């Protein structure tokens, strides 16, 4: 087992989501669960978030105000409150400014550039007033990506700030934070050189927050090994493949995990009938309860496919639309839960009207109901166009539900295809973004489903796999260790030689693995 030999470090997670305060996607789950595992491994890890008006009152009322100061947004001097709360062993800080954050929702405002520029600057301003001193600031996604830039530009001359190292994690490259170039000077207080030189903010006539963060962070991580390689290609780089390739020696793919105490079918109060790997026969009872709730024909023997997903193109809804008639001709039921783009919501509603005995469309999201879908389904479908990591397939396997996925990003890293040659596989995969290839894979899954011994083995393979944070946390610790040691220049150029080695050198991408 890997033994830590370096000095333990303090890490501040800077993010815009974390359960139970706010969650719009997988980011909220990662920022809630990863710090707990890092703390278990000896690090002092804390989290700082905006104090949104939409934080549920049960949590908002427990947040304690501790300090007031100001932060500059360009020429604007804005009030900055600092608050604190502890939850499940993790200390959370909150940046309070009602003008920026006491609004319905979290993103999508006309002044998002200003809101999150303020947040990044405010985090740097309150550092001296926290009750711990971080060695590393770990930023997440475009909303916090300008913090490494501001740190070096405005605070680098201050001794304590100059010692800080930064990590930027890209959870989804599709969202980059593109704004009018004037924000570089007006909101960030930076000279025009930060835009005009082309290697920092400039992005096809706009200022790109994520691009600047990639350029300035001491290390860049993303949420799976395959995705780290995909985003350095023209096809997967979303026009940032060049800057990502330029950071190839400091770009690391570390697959997400899930909190196995949070997702545990044996102790999940939201399930009608809890079960575990030794009591898998009870899973069928959850399917029957789900069918009853959704007014589907109750039949414990019919295979049920579940999806709990955002209804957007990236999730593969076009593939489902392309072969819907053929899928509905098969002996199965389909349950879909989620919201998204109106086009796909309407498509799912139409499909339910067309096949009311076979499809249940639930155009909303509810966490407890999602757990019931994971538990009640036999198959979990993820035909994603791209998927940085994916958490749903990990939850599905934890609940004994066999995933069918397109082998992209983290789906490729976590779902091992079951075949007669690979009986230890934990799901089924298809590779081309093709509706009929997906259809063929569903048909193959139904063949396995009709063989009870094979199907139970598939379910148990998924439940026995360890996709908790146990494996991935060592790789984050390795990144922190190297940044903390100041020896990244000596070690960062070592080739990628396998994910099992718990050190930074084992995770770097070699030049041969970068395709641009």
N, C-alpha and C positions, 0 to 999 in steps of 0.2 A: 504493500500500500504506500502511496505517496506521502511522505512526511514533510511538513513545512519546516524549513530551516531558516527562513528569513524573518525579519521583524514584522510583527502584525501591524496592519495599517488601518487608518480611518478613511472611510469612503462616504462621500455625500452623493446620493442619487438625486439628480435634478430632472424632474419629469412633470408632465401635465396631467397624468392619470395614475391612480392607484386604488385598487379596491381596499376598503369598502366605500371610499369617499367619492370616487368618480371612475367610471369605466365606459368607454365606447368601443373597445376592441381588445385584442390580445395584449397591448401595451399595459393596460391597467392590471391585468393578471400578473404579468412578468414583474412589474415594479412592486407588486404586493408580495410575491412569493420569493423572488431571488434574494432580496435583502435578508429574509429570515434564514435562508440556508447559508448565506455568507456569514451571518452572525454565529450560526451553529459551528462554523469552521474557525471561529476565533476573531474575525474581523469586527471592527466597530463601524457598522453601516447604518446610515440614517437617510431619510428621504425628505425632500422639500418640494412642495406643490403650490400652485395658486390656491388661494382661498375662494373658491367659486361660491356664488350665491346658491347654486343648485346642489351643494353638498347636503345630503339628507340631515334633517334637524337632529336626529338621534346621535349623529357624530358631530355636527357643527356646534351643538350646545356644549360639547366636552372639550372643544379647542380653547386653549387658554392664551390670551394675549400677553406677550412678554416685553415688547419693545417697539418703539417708533423711531423711524429715521426717514431719510429721503433718498431718492435715486434719480439720476438724470437720464432722461430719454432725449438725446441730443441736447437741445437748449432748454428742455422742459424740466423743471424741478418738481417731481411728483412724490406725494406721500407714500411711504412704505411701512406697513405694519408687519411685525413678526409675531407669529403665534406658534404654539407647540401642543402636541398630544402624543401619548404613547398608545400603541395598539398592537396586540399580540407580540409584545417584546421588541417592537420596532419604534423608534422615536421618529415622529413626523413633524416637520416644520411647515408653516404656511406663510406665504407672502400675501398680505392683505392690502388691497386697493379696490375700493368699491366701484370706482369709475371704470376700471378695466375688467373686473371679474364678477361684480354683482349683476349678472345678466342671465337670462335663460340660456341654457346650453353652454357649450364650451368652445366651439370653433365655428368658423364660417362668417365672422363679422368683417366689415369693410376695413377695420383698423387692426386686424390680427397682427400685422407686422409691428405696429406700435405696442400692442398688448404683450406680445412675447419678447420684444426687445426690452420692454420694461422689466418683465419677469427675470430675464437673464441678468440685467444690470442690478436688479434688486437683490438677487441671490449673492452676487459678488459684494454688494454693500453690506449685507448683514453677516457675512462670514465672521468678522471679529466679535460679533455679539451672540454667536452660538455657544452652547455649553460643551462643545468639543471642537477640535481643530482637524479638519480633513487633510489627508495627504493627497487624495485623488478625488476629482470631481467627475462623476459618471453621468454624462448627458444622454438624453434619449430623444431621437427624431428631430425634425426640423425646428420645432418650437423652441428647443433649447440649444440648437446648433451654433448660434452666434456667441454663446458664452465663451468657448475657447478663444474666439477672436477678440472679444472685449477684454478677456483676462490678459492676453499678451499685449494688446494695444494700450489699454488704460491703466493696468495694474502691474505690469511686468517689472516696473522699476522699484516696486515695494518688496522688500526682502521676503516677507512671509508669503506674499502672493507668488513671488517668483519661484518658490519651491513647489508649487502645486502642479500636478500633472492631470491631464484630461483624457477621458475616454468618451467617444461618441458611438452610440449604438444605433444602427439603422434598422428599424423594425419593418419598414416598408418604403422602398425607394420611390414608389409612385408619388408619394407626398413629399414635396421638396421646399415649399415656401418661396414662391417666386413673386417678386414685387417690383414696383417702379424703382429704377436706380437711385432716385433722390433719397430713398430711405437710408442709404449707406452713410450719408452725411447728416441728414436731418434727424434720424432716429438713433443712429449708432455713434454719431460724433466722430466718424472716421474720415480721413482725407480721401480725395478722389482717386488716389493711387490704389486704394483697396478695390476699386471697381475697374479702373482703366487698364491695369496690368493684365487682366484676363485670367489670372490663375487663382483668384480669390472669389469675389462675388459675381463677376460678369457671366451671364448665361443667356446668350442669344437676345441681347437687348434688355434683359431684366436682371435684377439682383436676386441671387439664389442663396437663401440662408443655409440650406443643407450643404451646398457645394463649399461654401466658406468654412463650415464646420469640419468637413472632411479635410480641407487643406490645412487647418490649424490645430486640430486635435492631435494629441501625442499618439493615440492609438485609435483605430476605427474597428468596431466589431459589427457583425450582423448575425442574424439569428439562425443560421444553419451553414454547414460547410458547402453544400451545393449552391446555395444562394450567393455565398461569397464569391464563388467562381462565376455564376451566371451574371452578376452585376458588373463584372469587368469585361463583358462581351457587348458587342454592338446590339445584339438582340435583346439582352436583358438589362442593359445599363441605363435605360431611360435618359439617354444623352449625357449621363455622367460617367460613362465607362472610362473616358480618358482620365479624369481626375482620380477615379478609383484605382485605375491601373498604375497611376503615378505613386499611389500610396501602398502598392502591393506588398511591400515589406513590413507594413504596419496594419495590414487588413486581415482580420481573423474571423472565421466562421465558427460560431459556437451555438449549437442547437438549443432551443428553449426546452425547459422542462415544465412540469406541472406540480402543484402542491398535492402530494398524495394523501395528506390529511384532509384537504378540502374536497378532493374527488375520491371518494371511497364508497363504492356501492354497498359495502357491508355495514356502513354507519351513516348512510345518507338519509336524513329525515324527510327529504322531499320525495322519496320513492315509496310507492304503495307497499312493496315487498322488498326489503333489503336482501342482498345475497352476496356471495363471494365466490372465489375460484373453486372452493370445495362444495358449494351449494348452487351450482350453475342451473340446476333444474328449476330454481325459483325465478330465474330471469323470464321464463315463459309467462309467469303470472303477471309480470309488469307489462308484457305485450298485450295481454288480454285486458288489463285495466286501461291501457292507452287506447286500445280500440274502442272500448266502452265510452271513454271520455270523448272521443272524436266522432262517435256515431259511425264508425266503420264496421263492416261485418265482422263479428267476433269469431276468430278462428285462430287458435294457437299454433296451427301447423303452417299457415300461409306465411311465407317470408315477408318481413316488413322492412322497408328501406327508410332510413331517417336522414334528414338534413336540418341542422340548426345553423343558419348562415345569413350573412348579409346578402341581399338579393341584388347583386351587381354582376357585371360582365366578367370580372376577374374570377368569380367563383364558379364559372362554367355553366351558367344557366342557358347559354346558347346551345350547348351540346344537348342538354335535356330537351329543349324545344325542338331540336332537329330530329330526334328519334322518339318523341313522346308517344306517338301511335304504336310504334314497335314495342316500347317498354310496357305500355298499358296492355298489350296483347299477351304479356307474360303473366304467370300466376304469382302476383305479388301485390303489395300495398305500398303506398308512398306517403310519408308524412313530412311536410316542409314547415319550418318555423323560422320567421325572420322578417325583417323589413329592408327596404332599399330603394332602388330606382323605380319610379312609377311604372315604367314599361314592363319590368320583370314582375312586379307585384300584380299587375293586371294579367300578365300571362299565366301566373300561378292560379289566380282566381278563375280565369277562363278554363284552365285545365281541370280544376275541381268541379266546375259546372259540367264539363264534358264527360268526366269520369267520377261521378260522386261516390261510387261504391269502392273506388280504388285510391283516390287521392284526398288527403286532408290538407287544406291550405290554411295556415295560421299566420296572418300578416300582422304580427306583433312580436315582441320578445319578452320572455319571462324566464328568469334564471332557473326557478324550480321546475318549470315545465320543460325547459331544455334538458335538465337532468332526467326527467321522465322519458324524453325522446331517446336519449343515449341508452337508458336502461331497457326501454321497451322495443327498440329496433333490433333487428338481427344484423343488418348491414348499414354502414354509415357511408354515404356517398360524398366524395370531394373531388369533382372533376375540374380542378382549378386551372385557369389559364396560366397563372403563376401563383406561388405561395411561398413567401419568405421562410416561414417555418411551419405555421399551422399549429394550433392547439387542439382543435376539434378531433383530429385523428388520434391524438394522445389520450384525450378523455374517452373517446369511443373504445379504444383498446382496454383502458382501465376498467370500463364497464362491460367488457366481454362482447363488444359489438365489432364485427369484422369490417374494417375499412376497405372501400374501393377508392383508389386515388389515382390521379394522374401524377406520374413520377417527375415532379418538378420541385425545386427548392427543398424545403424541409420535409416535404412528403417523401421525396426520394431518400432522404437520410433516415427516416423513422419507420417507414412501412417496407418490410421485406417481403417480396412476393412469394406466396405459397405455390409450390408446384410439386409434382411427384418427385422431382429431383431435389427439391428443397422443402422437406416436410416441416421444417422449423420456421417457415415463414409466418408472418402475423397478419397478412392482408393480401389484397390483390391490386395489381398495378397495371395501368396502360400508359403508353409513352407519347404517342402523337396526340395533338389536340384535335381529335377526330371523333365525331359523334358515334360512328359505327364501331370504332374501336372500344369506346366506352360501353356500347350496347353488348358487344361480344363479351366484355369482361363481366358485365352483370349476368349474362347467360351462364358464363363459366361459374360464377359464384352460386347461382341457383343449383347447378349440378353438384357442387360441393355440399350445399345446404341439404340436399336430399340424401346425403350419406352421413348419417348421424355421427359416426366415429370420426370422420374427417372434420366435420363442422365443430364438434366439441374440441378437437385438437387445435383448430384455428382459433377458437375463442380463448382457449387456455394459453396458447402461445402469446396472444396479445396481452392477456392479463398478467402473465408471468414476466413480460418484458419490463425493464426498469427505465421509464422515461420521467422519473422524478428529477429533481435538480442535482441528485447525488453525483452524476457523471459530469455534467456541464459545469458545475460550480468550480471544479478543480481548474478548469481552463480559464475562467475569469480570474481566479486567484493567481494563476500563472501570469496573466497579463498585468495584474496589479503588482506582482512581485518584480517583474522586469522593469516596469515604469518606476517603481519605488527604489530599485537598486541603482538606477541611473546608468545601467549597462545595456540598454536596448540597442545601442549602436553596434555592440559586439555580437549580439545574439539575433537580431531581427532578420538577418539575411539568410539564416539557415533554412533549408528546404522543408516543405511540408512532407512529413514522413509517417503520418498516421495519427488518427484522433485519440488513440489510447494513451499516448504519451502525455503526461500531465505537466508539460512545460511549454513556454512560449514558442520555442524553436519548433516544436512539433505541430504548431498550428499555422505558421506563416505560409503564405502561398509562394511557391517558387516562380521565377520568371517563366518557366516552361508551362506552368499551369495558367498563366494569364493570357487570354485571347482578346485582342483589341483590334 
